[in-house]
Amino acid sequence: MKLSREISDDGRFVRQPNRFTERLGPPEPGRYRLYASYACPWAQRVLIVRALLRLEDLLDVTIVDPIRDDKGWRIPDGDPLYLSELYHATDPGYTGRYTVPCIWDTRDERIVTNDFPQITLDLETSWGTSPDLYPERLRPDIDIMNDRLYHGLNNAVYEAGFSRGQQAYEEAVARVFTTLDLLEVRLAESEFLFGTLTDSDVRLYTTLVRFDTVYHGHFKCSIRRLADYPALWAYTRRLYAIPAFRDTTDFDHIKRHYYMTQTNINPSRIVPVGPELDWSA
Ligand SMILES: N[C@@H](CCC(=O)N[C@@H](CS)C(=O)NCC(=O)O)C(=O)O
């Protein structure tokens, strides 16, 4: 893992920029392939949107092995065997981390995008619009919400977990719980963030569903559990009941990935047995 390059002098985790940021053109059956991991919250967003919009026939998918080795994500029985090969085929000089999600163009043999915040928006606006996950009238509000979710929660849990300084860690954790406290108030009064299911709910879900299982322990976001927030816990289980969310949530991949791959945080690679959570309740 080349993560050390993304640690600032004061121990903060500063995520690398996304290297491939081309916008997705219109769908062409058989042309594009999504590389994703069930473990990864950024990749699960795309898997959920693909399922909600019923894009299975338009966007092929390859799920990588949950445990990364020193060559990065491995593709079970794949040709190529490693995701890195796609990155180098696209940019021979690429030196960053080889990340999911990314979309491979099988015709031109190159990665079109690994720009995870834009991928779902492109699918929602030009690949499938039913249900409308990015309604025109809500777009400014969704954009603001997504930005808050990213800095306050989606990325903040990583900033807490990957930080190498006490102060950096504490600052990130404080941000995580301030955000959860605010969301608890909002979701006590509303079924979804905007009354109707949108892109923002997808982004919030993929962090919440991992919270008690990996972020609470492994990333030390442990002031409270998700289960201690009645409205957020009910909201997450409500989304889990939707097949597109449930069928793309794989706790075995999630646990094995975080605990066995991020060995700087968990050198023993032991995967905890708990927590016991009743997702069907
Ligand atoms: N593209 C973003 C976010 C996507 C991302 O971080 N994906 C993770 C999995 S959750 C990944 O593929 N990591 C590969 C690595 O760290 O080597 C980034 O460059 O940081």
The ligand as an SDF file (V2000), in Angstrom:
LIG
                    3D

 20 19  0  0  0  0  0  0  0  0999 V2000
  -10.5610    6.6570   -6.0340 N   0  0  0  0  0  0  0  0  0  0  0  0
  -10.4880    7.0500   -4.6520 C   0  0  0  0  0  0  0  0  0  0  0  0
  -11.4300    6.2990   -3.7620 C   0  0  0  0  0  0  0  0  0  0  0  0
  -11.6560    4.8590   -4.0340 C   0  0  0  0  0  0  0  0  0  0  0  0
  -10.9030    4.0170   -3.0440 C   0  0  0  0  0  0  0  0  0  0  0  0
  -10.2200    4.5190   -2.1590 O   0  0  0  0  0  0  0  0  0  0  0  0
  -11.0410    2.7200   -3.1650 N   0  0  0  0  0  0  0  0  0  0  0  0
  -10.2980    1.8390   -2.2960 C   0  0  0  0  0  0  0  0  0  0  0  0
  -11.1600    0.7560   -1.7200 C   0  0  0  0  0  0  0  0  0  0  0  0
  -12.3550    1.3760   -0.5720 S   0  0  0  0  0  0  0  0  0  0  0  0
   -9.2060    1.1950   -3.0910 C   0  0  0  0  0  0  0  0  0  0  0  0
   -9.4400    0.7120   -4.1810 O   0  0  0  0  0  0  0  0  0  0  0  0
   -7.9880    1.1720   -2.5610 N   0  0  0  0  0  0  0  0  0  0  0  0
   -6.8580    0.5870   -3.2150 C   0  0  0  0  0  0  0  0  0  0  0  0
   -5.5790    0.8110   -2.4280 C   0  0  0  0  0  0  0  0  0  0  0  0
   -5.6220    1.4880   -1.4170 O   0  0  0  0  0  0  0  0  0  0  0  0
   -4.5570    0.2770   -2.8550 O   0  0  0  0  0  0  0  0  0  0  0  0
   -9.0510    7.1170   -4.1970 C   0  0  0  0  0  0  0  0  0  0  0  0
   -8.2160    7.1870   -5.0690 O   0  0  0  0  0  0  0  0  0  0  0  0
   -8.7590    7.1840   -3.0100 O   0  0  0  0  0  0  0  0  0  0  0  0
  1  2  1  0
  2  3  1  0
  2 18  1  0
  3  4  1  0
  4  5  1  0
  5  6  2  0
  5  7  1  0
  7  8  1  0
  8  9  1  0
  8 11  1  0
  9 10  1  0
 11 12  2  0
 11 13  1  0
 13 14  1  0
 14 15  1  0
 15 16  2  0
 15 17  1  0
 18 19  2  0
 18 20  1  0
M  END
$$$$
